[in-house]
Amino acid sequence: MPQTGPKRTPKAPRQELPLRDPQSRTQGCGEVSLGFTLKQAQMEARRCLDCKDPKCIEACPLHIDIKSFIARMIEGDFEGALERISEQNPFPGVCGRVCQCELYCEKACLLGRKLKPVAVGALERFAADYASQCGNGLHAEPNGRKVALVGSGPASLIAAYDLVRKGYQVTIFEALHELGGVLAYGIPPFRLPREILRQEIDRLRAMGVEFCNNFIVGKTASLDELFEEGYSAVFVGTGAGLPHLMKIPGENLIGVYTANEFLTRLNLMRAYDFPHSGTPVRVGKRTLVVGGGNSAMDAARWARRLGSETTILFRRGRAELRARLEEIDRAEEEGVHFEFLAAPVRLLGDETGAVREMECIRMRLGEPDETGRPSPIPIPGSEYRVPVDTVVAAIGQSPNPTLQRATPQLITNRGKIVIDDRGQTSLPRVFAGGDVVRGGSTVILAMRDGRAAAEAIDRALQEGR
């Protein structure tokens, strides 16, 4: 039987996302990646093998029907492609930009065994940006039950999407003045434009989800008070907003930030918009960012945009960096330097209390530790000093403890809420997921947790538990 439709071309080169040039990137906070052109999207879609048993679908934490949405893109049906994506993922514009696809669907892509895998994330983003709407957002008739979701990050957002489609009246309570959780305060607009985030949250509004900003569950109201207000179940998705400190002398000097504070001021409070912003950040001529994850890259790239000569200090080698490879590459393209196998020992300030020097020590790599990476070992006598005006500690974070402290009967483990295999906490009809359970993790895994919790909430309420 002769083949119909556009020909598949799996041996064609993988398409590369167009980027703004590095010089222009550091002059503002516009999005760095420009996304595929129509021609690129069509060429990349045709690289798909159309596998009989596609491993990418199972590898995707949300189980998006990747094979089907790419088939529709090949036919030029981008609305249909987006509808197929939206069956499982209501936030394709967000996920197409920030999901670490290389760890999931692209890692499982059969084409990747011999050639470069299909650029699934970039195709998902193209479908979201090209099509005029994200599906129809239909949901079931109201069932008369209310569910409260605490925090407006990715776990709660997808839980809201799934629950409202099952007929629940859903309210999301957010402590901050803007919605999105880590998507808003943690990820810079040059990686995730705020209009994309707003559009996909507005879709939930159109479906009937209610949002209550500036509301701290654990202070404004307790869990018990939410139940008294008629909510049948509560999902806790408060994320990991408690930063880890370096625990070295001088950490309280002026000009020393945690990545959480630094990124929140810039991403959420627009500290870059001086003098109009009410929460500016003090960034000097020389910035040192301590850490090797995505937050470290984000902080360093922001410092470059604020005109600072910037270096990332990392206690292991380049191979052990935890950030996405594309974020490392883009940081280097934008002029960020890397200092490997070194760690801070203390910070020294001037007579005004401002940081002026960092004392570091050289490291060597030893046997693997509990993370599987080689452990960094200090080299005695290798201390050295570097001048610095701004320091950002991007060495991890833990769950925000506010709700846990206000709810002592909630069982936790090192600050993380403990859940069973259904996502339920130690309290009846209280569920949790995302970083408040995992610690610092990825957006897509938080979304998977939110989806699982929505299913568990519906099952528990249907069974009367």
Helices and strands as residue ranges (DSSP letters): H 22-25, H 38-45, H 55-59, H 66-74, H 78-86, H 92-98, G 101-103, H 105-108, G 110-113, H 120-130, E 146-150, H 154-164, E 169-173, H 182-185, H 194-207, E 210-212, H 223-228, E 231-236, E 242-243, E 256-258, H 259-263, I 264-268, E 286-290, H 294-305, E 309-314, G 318-320, H 325-333, E 337-340, E 342-349, E 355-368, E 374-378, E 384-387, E 390-393, E 397-398, H 402-406, E 412-413, E 416-417, E 430-432, H 435-438, H 443-463
